[in-house]
Amino acid sequence: MIKVLPRPRLRDRVARETAGVVFLRAPAGAGKTTLLLMVAETLDKPVCTALQPRLDDVHGRCLLWDVPASARSARIAAQVLDAVDIVVVACRPDQRIAGLARQILHRGSVVIDAADLSFTADELVDLPGKNAQHLLQGYAGWPAFLPLAAAPDDRVCIDYLRETILSHLSPGQTTTLAIWLEAPSPDPQWASILPPYLALAPEQHPELLRLLNTAVLERLAIFEAEGAVVEIATAREQAGRSLNAMALLLDHGHEVHAAQILERAHGRELIYRSSLDAFQNIIMRFSHEMIATNETVLLAVTRTLLKQGELQRVRHLLARHFGSDYLDPLKALARGSRFSFSARTFRLNMMIGEDLTPSDAMINRLGEFMADYPLGDHVKWAAYYNALLEFEIRRRNFREAEAAAARALIYLGKMGGQPLLEFFIHLHQTVLRLISGDTLLARRAAKDARSKLEQVPHDAKPEFRMLRLAEACIAYEAGRPHDLVDFVQTDFDNFSAAEIWPSLMQFALHYASQVLADHFPMTIRPGFLDGLWIHLSERLQFHAMMEVRTAIAYQNVNRWVDAQSTLTAIRMPMGRNWVESATDELARLTRRDDISYAMAWIRDAVHLWTPRSYLPRQIDALISNPYVTNREKVALLLWYSYTAHQRGDSATARSRLLSALEMSTRLGCNGVLSEERIFLSPLLNDQRIRSFIETSSDVRVALSIFAASVNSPQARALNGGLSQRETQMLQLIASGMPNKRIASTLNISEVTVKFHLGNLFRKLDCKRRAEAIRAATALGWL
């Protein structure tokens, strides 16, 4: 085992140096003492190892001084300095050597640092090649590890690192080093503590990194056992690891200190800088006593619950600690209310998850509350405009919503960017544009949303799930439904169990129920929508929205009686009679659910063979309503065309159909054509109407997308000769349902089921269910 290698070039460089002071300054293990002894042997002079050199340590006006490793500082006396021309000092970077200023000023100084002292390939030519390579790459050329070049020993190396290199580091410094080791990158500051080649090129020395990491963790464990938990946690906090710091403090019973770190990290806003799971795992560990006495902890806990979709639980928790009047937004946000600014801000944030449409009075109250915002707090201003964005989407004020989104992005830009919050703004823009019917602009917003989300440094599974839904809906509008079908089948349960603000739920519910109606009509009610009730039954905030979509799903499969029963059961300020008798009043509807409810009843009236005479005026009133979206206007134009066709008014049917198709192409909202196929298909089957509208290039584009969207297994079965009922039977037997359950699902008798199955088997030339399923699969009907 080789313990010392001659270093003639470095030795002669020091021995021949003419500067007044030569520093051998490097951390432990760099070979300073060994080199100084080599210089002493060459010059034939002794080495002083005392804390303070004396005159008799000077020989031939030269002093060789090896400063004791235990010394924090050392001084050379003036009378000793007067007796020397050259001082060679071996010391560590953190040791302060006083008394040399005059010598350095008049005679100059030279520093030989850790990089100079590290072995190079030229110095190791006398070692066996394997040993030299191991020392250079495995141990970064550090002289202390020369004995390990021939006989590596991890335990010896780890102990040396822990007891020698790391021994003088404080708990905070050791923690900072541990954080650097998690993702090491070239950092000159560590070259004064570690082997410099390791600090400047860590990727080239993975073996030494591994050993150093083990030594650091062992050292931290010792510090924790000795009670240095708060200092370690402080270092983690300063490094931006607030959650990690809180976890350590909570592990050791320092809950008050953990709460203080949470307050300094701006409490609930920390959730935007970490993954939901990581935030939840820490925040939910605070005791009930701390939640009851510390508002920051309380709001962080409730923010976590909101992310999990637990709105009702949040309301109960806040009412218990703040009082029931906190649940009234007007009271909570009022100027001069008894609630803190943080609590009032959270109440605004909480409103985003509640299915309420703010009145003008509420928007004015929000404006008054905004006046209290600190001018330089860009995060809070961005959050305010984010809330305003959601509210204006609900109010169907899409222009104001776009303005709020732009303002929120400006404030986020002023704070240097916050990718996760910027993602939510762009996702909101995607949603509002798809809801309003402008798919082309929605596509651009979705690209911006993905760009921001990919910049988020932590795990963001719920957010990526939201983005996948938005992108699938955009693809659906372009006639590609497969991504949306797959999302509904595989991801919708997890999506609906998380935090969903109302505009996103409206958007998701509309598209998901539509694509399922296109491809799996009989599974709508028992499957998808009932699954949503499991997640939403506690808050019941989307009741009307879900029931309207259920009714439309029934209408799309010609179950008009079921649809009417569903609509009748909805508790609304208006009813069927009001809708059927209203005309100009329809132009003044403003609430999302009121408009959807009225349109569902109008849709019911459109399918009648003898539509009421004033139905066109009702449709015109809705088209003129400024709160009706462009997407809904396309549907209304199709209904108008259909009713005109029923009356034999071909000219009106052609013009309104042409307007609808051109609008859908211009905006890119082609999905509405698929949903309205029960009205569109009969119009397109009229050759005179079709030949008229196909002169428009926009119409030809719309019809090609529509043709692709209706090429579903159900559509192919219908085109292949099956009736609507036989198609339903085929899908139900493919799902494994027995006759009794099919009868219950369709609300018909088992005798009727057997009758339809007999017709199905006859058309497929089969005698058994298994044969029918195989034949239908081969035909692409399943």
C-alpha positions, -999 to 999 in steps of 0.1 A, spaced: 0 0 0 15 33 -11 11 61 15 33 88 0 43 97 -35 72 121 -43 60 154 -58 92 170 -71 76 196 -93 53 209 -66 81 207 -39 106 226 -61 80 252 -69 75 260 -32 112 257 -24 122 282 -52 94 307 -45 106 342 -39 73 357 -27 73 368 10 44 345 19 35 311 4 2 297 15 -6 260 11 -43 266 16 -66 235 12 -90 214 32 -81 183 51 -66 155 31 -50 177 4 -14 166 15 -3 201 28 17 187 57 33 160 35 43 186 9 56 210 37 78 181 50 92 175 15 100 212 12 117 211 47 138 182 37 149 199 5 157 232 23 171 213 53 149 233 77 125 222 105 87 227 104 69 246 131 37 231 143 29 255 171 -1 277 173 22 308 174 57 305 160 87 317 180 121 332 170 138 299 174 115 284 147 131 307 121 161 292 103 181 310 76 154 338 75 128 311 65 98 299 85 80 267 76 47 267 96 21 240 97 -9 256 115 -27 231 139 -59 218 123 -78 226 155 -71 263 154 -98 287 142 -72 315 138 -35 320 144 -11 349 146 25 354 138 43 379 161 59 411 147 93 402 161 92 368 144 82 384 111 111 408 113 134 379 113 122 362 81 122 368 44 100 339 34 71 323 53 55 290 40 22 285 58 1 253 55 -35 260 66 -72 253 59 -94 277 39 -115 286 70 -85 294 92 -76 330 97 -39 338 97 -31 372 112 1 392 113 12 387 77 -3 419 61 30 438 61 50 409 47 24 404 19 23 441 11 61 444 7 71 410 -5 39 396 -21 22 363 -17 14 331 -35 -14 306 -29 -12 269 -37 -47 257 -34 -65 223 -33 -65 221 -71 -27 225 -72 -24 198 -45 -46 173 -62 -29 145 -81 -27 147 -119 -21 119 -143 15 129 -149 23 125 -112 9 89 -111 29 74 -139 48 52 -114 15 37 -101 -1 7 -118 -25 19 -145 -56 5 -127 -46 21 -94 -39 55 -110 -72 55 -128 -91 46 -97 -74 74 -77 -81 100 -104 -117 90 -113 -129 72 -82 -114 95 -56 -110 128 -77 -72 127 -73 -74 135 -36 -40 128 -19 -56 115 13 -70 86 -7 -37 74 -21 -37 44 2 -71 33 -12 -60 34 -48 -48 -2 -46 -72 -15 -20 -105 4 -20 -125 3 12 -158 21 13 -161 21 51 -126 35 56 -133 62 30 -167 71 45 -153 73 81 -125 95 69 -148 119 51 -171 121 81 -144 125 107 -120 147 88 -135 167 59 -170 171 75 -160 174 111 -156 212 111 -189 218 93 -219 231 113 -253 213 111 -265 240 87 -235 237 64 -238 199 65 -274 202 55 -266 226 26 -240 201 14 -266 172 16 -290 193 -5 -262 199 -31 -255 162 -32 -291 154 -42 -284 170 -76 -248 180 -77 -236 205 -103 -203 224 -107 -201 248 -78 -168 265 -70 -179 273 -34 -176 236 -24 -140 235 -38 -129 251 -5 -143 222 15 -143 192 -9 -117 178 -33 -119 205 -60 -122 182 -90 -152 167 -73 -168 201 -67 -160 214 -102 -169 182 -122 -191 161 -99 -205 140 -128 -170 126 -134 -167 111 -99 -199 92 -91 -182 68 -67 -168 95 -45 -202 113 -46 -219 82 -33 -194 78 -4 -196 114 5 -234 113 5 -233 84 29 -209 102 52 -231 134 51 -262 114 60 -244 98 89 -232 131 101 -267 146 99 -280 116 119 -255 124 146 -266 161 146 -303 151 148 -295 128 177 -277 156 195 -307 179 191 -296 202 163 -330 197 146 -340 234 144 -307 244 128 -309 217 102 -345 227 95 -335 263 92 -309 254 66 -335 234 46 -359 263 47 -332 287 35 -325 263 6 -362 265 -4 -371 231 12 -398 244 35 -419 212 34 -388 191 41 -379 214 70 -414 211 85 -414 173 81 -382 171 102 -395 194 129 -428 175 131 -409 143 133 -391 156 164 -421 173 181 -413 209 171 -447 217 159 -445 254 167 -413 259 147 -429 240 118 -459 264 119 -435 293 119 -418 280 87 -453 276 71 -461 312 79 -428 324 64 -435 303 33 -469 321 28 -489 291 41 -514 278 15 -495 294 -14 -467 268 -8 -490 243 -25 -483 259 -58 -446 253 -54 -448 216 -45 -468 185 -54 -502 180 -38 -491 147 -22 -460 162 -7 -479 192 6 -508 171 20 -484 146 37 -469 174 58 -499 198 63 -522 170 75 -498 161 103 -505 192 123 -525 186 155 -561 196 159 -549 221 186 -526 238 161 -553 239 134 -576 255 160 -551 281 171 -531 290 141 -549 305 111 -521 298 87 -522 261 94 -560 261 93 -560 277 58 -533 254 46 -553 224 57 -585 236 41 -566 244 9 -554 208 8 -590 196 13 -602 218 -16 -576 202 -38 -591 169 -30 -626 181 -39 -637 181 -2 -657 214 -4 -683 204 21 -657 194 46 -639 227 41 -671 246 48 -677 227 81 -642 232 92 -641 269 85 -676 275 100 -664 258 132 -633 280 136 -644 313 120 -681 312 126 -710 306 102 -710 341 89 -676 334 72 -695 312 47 -714 343 35 -691 359 9 -706 393 13 -700 393 50 -665 378 48 -653 402 21 -669 433 35 -645 462 43 -639 463 80 -651 427 86 -637 409 117 -617 385 95 -580 388 87 -568 397 53 -555 362 48 -589 347 58 -607 371 34 -583 362 6 -590 325 12 -627 331 11 -623 346 -24 -602 315 -34 -629 292 -19 -655 309 -40 -638 295 -71 -648 260 -61 -684 269 -52 -711 267 -78 -725 302 -74 -727 329 -100 -717 362 -85 -742 390 -89 -732 425 -98 -733 434 -61 -708 406 -54 -685 418 -82 -686 453 -67 -678 439 -33 -648 421 -48 -636 454 -63 -638 470 -29 -619 441 -14 -593 444 -41 -586 480 -30 -570 466 1 -545 445 -18 -508 456 -13 -496 472 -46 -464 452 -47 -480 418 -39 -482 405 -75 -492 370 -63 -524 383 -46 -533 405 -76 -528 375 -99 -550 354 -77 -577 381 -76 -579 382 -114 -578 344 -116 -609 344 -94 -625 371 -115 -617 351 -146 -637 321 -132 -666 343 -122 -669 360 -155 -669 326 -173 -699 316 -151 -716 349 -159 -709 342 -196 -691 375 -199 -664 360 -220 -648 393 -231 -644 404 -195 -631 369 -187 -604 372 -214 -594 406 -199 -591 392 -164 -569 363 -178 -546 388 -195 -543 409 -164 -535 378 -142 -507 368 -166 -493 404 -164 -490 402 -127 -475 367 -128 -450 380 -152 -441 408 -129 -432 383 -101 -409 365 -124 -434 338 -135 -451 311 -116 -455 281 -141 -483 264 -122 -504 295 -117 -498 305 -153 -509 270 -164 -542 275 -146 -548 308 -163 -542 293 -198 -563 263 -189 -591 287 -180 -587 304 -213 -589 270 -231 -621 262 -212 -638 295 -218 -630 294 -255 -643 259 -259 -674 267 -239 -680 298 -260 -674 278 -292 -640 292 -304 -620 260 -308 -592 276 -329 -583 300 -301 -587 273 -275 -560 252 -293 -535 281 -289 -544 284 -252 -539 247 -247 -504 249 -262 -495 277 -238 -510 257 -209 -488 226 -218 -457 248 -221 -462 262 -186 -471 229 -170 -440 212 -184 -419 239 -166 -434 229 -132 -405 213 -113 -426 190 -91 -451 163 -97 -484 176 -111 -506 146 -119 -540 163 -113 -530 192 -135 -517 170 -163 -550 152 -161 -569 184 -166 -547 193 -195 -552 159 -211 -590 164 -209 -588 198 -226 -566 185 -253 -589 155 -259 -618 179 -262 -600 200 -288 -593 168 -307 -629 158 -304 -639 191 -320 -617 183 -349 -634 149 -355 -610 128 -335 -630 114 -305 -607 85 -295 -586 105 -269 -618 117 -252 -634 83 -251 -602 69 -236 -600 97 -210 -636 92 -199 -631 54 -196 -598 56 -177 -592 89 -161 -626 106 -154 -631 90 -120 -598 104 -107 -605 137 -124 -639 141 -108 -627 132 -73 -602 161 -73 -606 199 -72 -628 210 -100 -641 246 -103 -676 249 -118 -666 262 -153 -643 232 -156 -670 208 -144 -695 222 -169 -669 218 -197 -660 183 -186 -695 172 -181 -706 185 -215 -679 169 -235 -677 136 -216 -714 129 -217 -715 139 -254 -687 115 -265 -703 87 -244 -736 94 -260 -719 91 -294 -702 58 -287 -719 41 -257 -755 55 -255 -770 31 -230 -742 34 -205 -747 71 -200 -770 71 -170 -760 40 -151 -723 44 -158 -708 78 -162 -733 102 -147 -741 80 -117 -704 78 -111 -702 115 -109 -730 116 -83 -707 95 -60 -682 123 -60 -706 152 -59 -734 140 -37 -721 158 -7 -722 192 -22 -749 188 -49 -737 219 -66 -739 207 -101 -773 191 -98 -791 211 -126 -761 209 -149 -759 171 -146 -796 165 -150 -798 186 -181 -769 166 -196 -787 134 -186 -819 146 -204 -799 155 -235 -783 120 -235 -818 105 -233 -829 127 -262 -800 116 -283 -811 80 -281 -847 88 -288 -858 83 -251 -878 115 -251 -902 104 -223 -872 97 -200 -857 131 -210 -890 149 -201 -892 131 -168 -856 141 -160 -862 178 -169 -894 179 -150 -877 167 -118 -851 195 -118 -858 223 -93 -856 255 -113 -872 289 -109 -888 282 -143 -907 252 -155 -917 235 -187 -949 257 -191 -929 289 -186 -903 278 -213 -930 267 -238 -949 300 -235 -919 324 -233 -906 342 -263 -889 376 -257 -882 365 -221 -857 339 -235 -835 367 -248 -831 380 -212 -819 349 -195 -784 353 -180 -777 323 -157 -759 293 -172 -783 267 -158 -814 287 -168 -802 289 -204 -793 252 -206 -826 242 -190 -846 263 -214 -826 250 -244 -833 214 -233 -870 220 -234 -868 239 -267 -848 209 -281 -877 186 -269 -902 208 -288 -880 208 -320 -882 170 -324 -920 170 -326 -935 164 -360 -958 194 -356 -937 221 -339 -956 250 -324 -959 279 -347 -940 303 -325 -910 280 -320 -889 299 -346 -895 331 -326 -883 313 -294 -852 301 -312 -845 336 -326 -849 350 -291 -822 326 -277 -799 334 -307 -802 371 -299 -794 365 -262 -759 379 -255 -753 352 -229 -758 323 -253 -725 310 -265 -715 306 -302 -715 269 -297 -751 270 -285 -760 293 -314 -748 267 -339 -772 242 -323 -801 267 -323 -795 274 -360 -796 237 -367 -829 234 -348 -843 263 -367 -834 246 -400 -849 213 -388 -882 230 -378 -883 248 -411 -877 216 -430 -906 200 -410 -929 228 -421 -918 224 -457 -899 258 -458 -869 246 -478 -855 281 -483 -853 288 -446 -840 253 -439 -812 258 -464 -802 293 -452 -801 284 -415 -783 252 -421 -757 270 -442 -752 296 -414 -748 269 -388 -722 249 -408 -702 279 -418 -701 291 -382 -690 257 -369 -662 256 -394 -651 292 -387 -649 286 -350 -638 250 -352 -666 238 -329 -675 208 -350 -684 186 -320 -718 203 -318 -727 188 -352 -722 153 -338 -744 160 -308 -771 174 -330 -770 146 -355 -806 136 -348 -815 169 -364 -786 173 -388 -788 139 -404 -824 142 -418 -815 176 -433 -784 162 -450 -805 133 -464 -825 158 -484 -806 160 -516 -820 195 -526 -807 209 -493 -774 191 -495 -767 202 -531 -774 238 -521 -751 240 -490 -722 219 -505 -714 249 -528 -696 264 -497 -661 252 -490 -666 258 -453 -696 235 -454 -677 208 -471 -650 210 -444 -677 207 -417 -695 178 -434 -662 159 -438 -655 162 -400 -691 153 -392 -689 122 -414 -658 111 -395 -673 117 -361 -704 97 -368 -684 67 -380 -688 51 -346 -696 14 -340 -732 25 -332 -735 45 -364 -720 16 -385 -746 -8 -369 -774 16 -377 -762 20 -413 -758 -18 -415 -795 -24 -410 -800 -26 -373 -826 -5 -356 -818 18 -327 -832 -8 -302 -813 -37 -318 -781 -16 -316 -788 -11 -279 -794 -48 -274 -761 -56 -291 -742 -33 -268 -759 -46 -237 -754 -83 -245 -717 -75 -253 -714 -61 -218 -727 -94 -204 -761 -83 -192 -788 -111 -188 -823 -106 -203 -837 -96 -169 -813 -68 -164 -816 -56 -200 -854 -54 -194 -848 -34 -162 -823 -10 -179 -846 -3 -208 -878 -3 -188 -893 -30 -210 -906 -65 -204 -884 -96 -209 -907 -107 -237 -899 -76 -256 -862 -82 -249 -865 -117 -264 -884 -102 -294 -856 -77 -302 -829 -102 -296 -846 -126 -321 -846 -99 -347 -809 -91 -339 -799 -128 -342 -818 -131 -375 -801 -101 -391 -767 -114 -380 -775 -150 -390 -768 -163 -355 -785 -184 -329 -765 -176 -297 -752 -145 -280 -715 -154 -284 -720 -159 -322 -738 -125 -324 -709 -108 -305 -683 -123 -328 -702 -114 -359 -708 -78 -348 -671 -74 -338 -661 -86 -373 -684 -61 -388 -670 -33 -367 -703 -28 -349 -687 -33 -314 
